Amino acid sequence: MDPLTHFIREGSNTYVGNHLIVDLWGVENHTCHDQILNCFAKACEDAGATVLFKHCHDFGAGCGTTGVIVLSESHLSWHAYPEVNMLAIDVFMCGTANPDLALPRIKAFWQPKLVERHHMRRGQVQAHKVPAHVVPLLT
């Protein structure tokens, strides 16, 4: 069995996951925490991820929320800033889960006026960085 099956392979490159950083501007859906949790959990499922745990913390009237969806494939977290109508989202997924597939549901729920998106591949695995017994698995 390949212990790197949850890693992502592109050609000769292997890396641990895709990391999506998204800032939504002009959003106003800050009040219904159950709907927020449901939106993010369903978005993770849309991306092919498995939800293990979800939590939302409310900072009080007009102060926003923060939360996390813990996944088998990593996590989605957010922090809402209602004072500037902004939502900061962090999505990190490994394996076949694709964080880009979470965005359509998130955009539909929040209806942002502006989306700033940054995508990174995390943890490029190279022979000099891993234990010797893993090196043959990289080729």
N, C-alpha and C positions, 0 to 999 in steps of 0.2 A: 504494500500500500504506500502511496506517495504522501509523505507528511506535509507536502506543500500544496495540496489540492485546494486549500482555501486562499492561496496566493493567486495573483493575476499574472498571466503570461502574455506578452506581446512580442512575437518574434523571439529574439534571443534574450529579451529582458524579462525579469521576474520582479514584481514588487508586491508589497503587502496590501495595498488598498488604494481606493479612489477617495479623495477628500474634496468635498464641495463646500465652499464658503459662499453664502448668499446673503445679501442685504436687500431687504424689501423696504421701499420708501413709499409713503402715502397710504399706509394701511390703517384700518380702524377697528378691526375685529378683536379687541383686546379683552372682552368681558366674559365670554362663556367658556370656562375652562374645560368642560366636558367636550364641547365642540372642537376646541383647539387640540386636545389630546387625541380625539377621534381623527381629526384631519391628519395630524402628523403620523399616527399609527397606520392609517390607511395608506398614506403616501409611502411609508416604508415598505408596506406590503406590495404596493404598485412597483417598487424598485426591486422586488424579489427578495426582500429581507424578512427575517423572522423576529417578531416582537417578543421580547422576554419580560419587559417591565416598562411602565410609563409613570411619570410623575410630573405634576405641574405645581409650582409654588406661586402664590399670589402675594404681591408686596403691598396690597391695599389699594383703595380707590385712587385711580389715576396714576398709579405707580408701576403698572405693568406686571408681567409674569416672567418666570424662567422655568425651563423644564427640560426633561430628557426622556428619550425613548431608547432604552437599552435593547440592543439587537444581538442575535447570535453572530451577526456579521460586523458588529461594532456599535455605532450609536447615531442618533440625531439629537441635537440639543438646540435650544433657542433662548433668546432673551428679548423681551418686548420693551420698547421705549415709547409709550403712548404720548409722552410730552413732545416728541418730535415725529410721531407717526412712523416709527421705524421698527423693523423686526430683524434681528441678526440670527442667522441659522447656520449651523455647522453640521454637515452630514459626512460621516466617514464609514465606508463599507468595503469589506473584502469579499473575495470569492466572486460568484456570478452576480451578486447584487449590484445594481447600477444606480447610483444616487441621482443621476440626471432624470431617471424615470419617476422620481418622487416630485419633481418640480411642477408638472401640470396640475396635480391636485392642490398643491400648496398655493400656487398662483390663483387657481379658481376660488379657493376659500378666502384668501387675504385680499385679492384684487388690487395688487400694488400699482402705483402710478409709475414706478421705476424699479427695475431689478438690476442689481450689480452682482455678477456671478464670477467666481474664480474657481478653477478646477486644478487640482494637483494630484499627481501620482505620488504616493508615500512609500518610503522604505524600499528603495531599489536594492534588491538583494544581489550582492556581488561576492565572489568567492573569498576575497580577503576579509569579509565581514562576518562570515558564518563559521560554525564549527566544521572541522574537516569531514566529518561523516555526512554532512549535508551537501558538500561541494559536488559530488557526482550527480545529485538530483537536479542540479541547476543546468546541466548540459543535455 
